[in-house]
Amino acid sequence: MPTPKLYALGTTKTDTSGVRREKPLKGPAAHALAAWLVAAPAATGPLFRRLHRGGTVGTTALTADHVARMVQRRAKLAGLDGNWAAHSLRSGFVTEAGRQGVPLGEVMAMTEHRGVGTMMGYFQAGSLLTSRAADLLAPSPVDATTVRSPSAVQPTD
């Protein structure tokens, strides 16, 4: 398994300033990137480029439309119903992070969401089933000798 690496982002759809930002790559993601770089070496220029029929790798970056069509095609091959788009990857990442209890700040650092509002919708959806708040109304084991009836409670001055 490849060792973890930092991947430097340049210009992106949401940040056109080109300021260098680094993201960690480890585990299966690092392995997939290492395999891609063997198949399509890229010392400079776009990392993810179009793969033409016959296995020829293009020189220009994938467009948002290319990514959307890949996501739709892979979702269909996986037997998933619904209207899948490239955004499904980002929102799914946030939802899964919420489900696994990853702190919100760490998730925002990875996804580069600038505002908490949009992110919380996805994050909360993932964390609902494991939410401690959902257990607040669950019966708790209480020693019967410590329970007092409402009439036994006296107001304080």
N, C-alpha and C positions, 0 to 999 in steps of 0.2 A: 504494500500500500504506500503511495507517495506520502512524503512528509507534508505537513500543513504548510501553506504558502500564503502570502499576502498578494492580492491582485489589485493593481492600481487602476482606478476608473479615471477616464478623461471626461470628455464631453458626453453627456447623456441627454435623453429626451427632456428630462425635468431640470437638468443643470447644464446649461450651454456655456458656462464660464470656463470649463475645462480645468478647473482647480483639481489637483490630484487628491483623490480620496482612496483609501485602501480598504479592502474587504478581505476577511479571512476565507480561505478555501481549505477544507479538510475532508477526510472520509471519502465517501463515494463521489462527491463533487470534485475533489482534487484528482481522484482516479480518472474520472471522465475527462477533465481538462487535460491531463497528461496524455491520455489516449488521443484526444483531438489534436494536440500539438505534434504528436508523432505523425498523424495522418496529414496535417495541414500546418507545417511550421510557420510561425509568424514572429519574426524578430521586431518588426515595426508594423504600423498600420492596424486595421481592424482585426480583432481577435476572432470574432465570429463572422464568417463569410459564407456566401452562398455555395452550396454543393450542387454542381450541375450533374445532369445525367452522365453516366460513365465514370463518375467519381472525381471529376476535375473540380478543384477548389477555385472559386472566383477570387477577385482581388478587392471587391467593394464590400462594405459592411452589409449585414442583413438589415432589411428595413423592418419597420413595425408590421407591415403587411406580411412579410415573410414569416415572422415569428407567430403572428396570429394564425396564419394558415397551418403552420407546423403544430401548434397547440390543438387546433380543431381536428387535424388529421390524427394526431396521437390519441386524443380523447375518444374519437370514433373507434379507432383500433382497439382501445381498451374497453370498449363497450359502454362508455359513459354517455348518458343522455344529457341534453341541455345545450345551452348556448355558451360554449367555451371560447375564451379569448386569452390573449397574452396577459391581460390584467388578472385573469384567474390564477396565474402563478403567484403573483404578488399578494393578492388577497388570501389565497390559500396558505401561503407561507405565514402570514400574520395570524390567521385563524388557528393553524396548527401550533404556532408558538404560544398562543393564548391557552390552548388545550394542554400543552405541556408545562405551563406555568413559567415560561420565560419572562423575565421582567420587561415591562413595556419599554423602558429606555434602551435596553439592548436590542430589542426588535426594531425600534425606530432608527437606531444607528445603522442597522443592516439595510433597512428598506429606504432610508432617507425620507421618510414621511416628515414633513415640516410641522404639521399640525396634529394635535392629539385627537381632535374631533373625528376626522375621517377614519383614522386608524382604530379608534375605540370600537366602532361598529364591528369590524372584523375580529378584533382581539376579544371582545366580549362574547361574540358568538362561539368562539373556540373554548372559552374558559367557563361557560355557564354550567356544564355538567360537573366540573370539579370545584366550583365556587364554594368557599366556606360560608358565604352569605346565604346560600341555598339551604344550608343545614341549620340556620338560626331558629327555625320554627319546628325542627324535629324534636321529638320527646327526648329529654335527657334523663339519665338515671339519677334520681334524687332519693335521698334517705327519707323515708316516710315520717320519721320523727322530727324532721326539721321543717316540714311543711305546716304552715298555719292557715287557718281559714281566713277569708277576707274580713269576717266580723272581729277577729282577734287583733287586727291591725288598728292601732290607735293613731290619730293624727298628732303631729308634733307642733309645738308652738314656735 
